[in-house]
Amino acid sequence: MVQKRWFQVLVFLILLFLLILLIYYTNFIFIPVFKYIGAIAFPFIGAGILYYLTRPLLQFFEKRLKIGRIWGILLVFLVIISLLTLFIMYIWPIIQNQITNLMYGIPGMIAVVEDVIFYWQANYTSIPTQVIIAVEDFVANLPEHIQNLLDHLFGFIGGFIGQVISIAMGLVMIPFFLFFMLKDGEKLLPFILQVFKKEKAENIRSLFGKIDNVLSSFIQGQLFVSFCVGVMLYIGYIIIDLDYALLLALFGMLTNVIPYLGPFIAVTPALLVGTLQDPINFFWIAIIMIVAQQIESNLISPNVMGQALHVHPLTVMTVVVSAGSIAGFLGIVFAVPVYAVVRAIIVHLYQTFVNSKEKKEDALI
């Protein structure tokens, strides 16, 4: 019975459950480890994203310019600094001006919404009774709502200050992490593999190669696709003369990093601002978003990202929604790459198991 597959699987699941249970009851041992991981997570992830974005550039400098690794890394940092300088000099002032105008324009937007509410109140009989009761209940408990909002706001500000300090320290550490990733990243795997036998080492090398390919395809492809979508949105917003066009297009570019759900998040503020500016903009913005997404999904994404991830759209939506309910916004952002990496590991382990089984059967024959 010990040789039966179902028995081996059952034993594995029992041991896995016992391991999880042991970790749960001894979690106090891992608290320092989790705090350490949490402290370096932001700079490590930020540097990792920049690593996959700049690694092709470093390889280009090394091959084309025939220079050493250190000089290539310095050129990469020079390119990054140049792009940041151009952004601060030419794009940031426009964004800052549009943010200021938006802050000044919010009272006018609120006035438009109030006019709509007053119109509804003037046509009191046309409003459903449930809506009237809900509005009256909200108004009656307005002081309590304001107090709760203030309590949450002050708590948020306190946490926000701590987060700002943590992010600032993380931003300072990112260049150092990136430098050593670019310098010694290729040495890590050989260092790990030297303790394994040749056959096992090749298996692990293949696994890490697949993980590297998944992360590289997703990070480089998704960010490039998001940039293209942002440019298309900006062009469309400029054509219809939408207020805060650059700010809204930049927001659309950032949210498009989230697969499938990102476009719906991106279009919401644009529809709101555009409709308050001119009701006909609602239809124009919807058309712009549909056109941009069609171009992205049919022309850009297939050629940029290809089929490297091999993840079905329905699976992506399910994973994103589930991760969002478990880990919030960070879960939504990192759900797809984490799922793709875990899937690559499971598929590789299964293929390794099948190949080893076939070798044993061939040996017996």
MOTA-V273431 format. One record per pair of residues at least 12 apart in sequence whose ideal C-beta (glycine too) atoms are under 6 Angstrom apart, sorted by the first residue. I is the first residue (numbers start at 1). GAP is how many residues later the second one is. If there is no record, write none. Layout:
i;gap
I;GAP
I;GAP
This chain:
i;gap
42;128
43;127
43;130
43;131
43;134
46;128
47;127
47;130
47;131
47;134
49;170
50;128
51;130
52;164
52;167
52;168
54;22
57;19
58;14
58;18
58;124
61;14
73;109
94;152
95;152
98;146
98;149
102;142
109;167
112;164
189;19
207;141
210;134
210;138
211;130
211;133
214;126
214;127
214;130
217;88
217;91
218;119
221;83
221;84
222;35
224;80
225;71
225;75
225;76
225;79
226;27
226;30
226;31
228;72
229;27
229;63
229;67
230;19
230;22
230;23
232;60
233;16
233;19
233;59
234;15
236;52
237;12
240;44
242;32
243;34
248;22
252;14
258;74
259;57
259;77
260;56
260;57
261;59
263;30
267;22
270;15
271;14
309;31
316;20
319;16
319;20
320;12
320;15
323;12
